[in-house]
Amino acid sequence: MLELIDAQEAVLGTNEHFLLGTWLADARAWGTEEDERRYLVTEAKRLLTSWGYGDSTILAAYATRSWAGLVGDYYRTRWVLWLGEVRARP
């Protein structure tokens, strides 16, 4: 399964429209001051991953978009943790 995630990450990295770094850089560029830039980057990440906030029970972890940098880092890490828990159970 992790090999498939790695392959997906590699394929996504070949298309400029699916690069997380570009998405975040664009969001950052829209801000006029540092606080606003940080806020916009945080909201851009939220839009791609959860559509919700930490205290939200609605739409949490709903977005799950496939973007290079997101699949190979954020989602792969979550799968590694989950697989580790499954393997550790009797």
N, C-alpha and C positions, 0 to 999 in steps of 0.2 A: 504494500500500500504506500509506504513512504517513497518507494522508487517511482510510483505513478505521480505522487505529489511533486517530486523533483523534476520529473519529465514535464509536467504541466507548467511548473515555474519556468523551465527552460524555454518552452514554446511561447509562453506569454512575454518573455523577455525579448522576443524578436519583433514585437509590434509596439511601436512608440505610443500607441493609444492605450496600452495596458501597463504602463510603467508607473508604479506607485510614486516614485521619486518625482516624476514630472507633475503628477496630480497635486502632490503636496507643495511643490515649488510654486505652482500656479496659485494655489490657495494662499500661500504666504505672500506672494506678490500683490495680491488684492488689498492687503492691509496697508494702512498709512502710518501706523506706529507699531512698535514692538508688541505691545499687549494685544493689539488687534490682530497682528500677524500670528501670534501664538494661538489665539482663539480660533482663527480661521483654519489653521492646520488641524487643531483638535476636532473641529466640526467636520472637516473633510474626512478625517479618519473615521469618525463616528458614522458618517453617511455611508461609507463603504463597508463597515463592519457590523453595526448594531442597530442603527436607527433609533436608539434609545439612550437613556442616561443611566448612571449607576443605580439610582433609586427606582428605575422604571421596571415594571413587570410585563409591560406590553412591548412587543417587537424586539425584545432583547436578543442579540445574536441572530437577527433575522436576515440582514442584507447579504452576508457572505459572498461578496463579489470576488471574481477571479482576476487579480491584478498581479503582475510580476512584482515581487517584493512583499506582497501580502500573503500570497499562497505559500511561498517558500519560507517565510519567517513566522508570521502571526498564526496562520492556520496549521502549518506543519508542526510548530511547537505544541499546539493544543492536541494534535493527533498523537504526537510522541508521548505526552503526559497520559492521555487516555489509554493508549496501548500498553504503557507501563503498568497502569492500574489493573487492566484486564489480565495481563500476564502474571501479576503478583497474586491474583486470587486463586485459591485452590480449586 
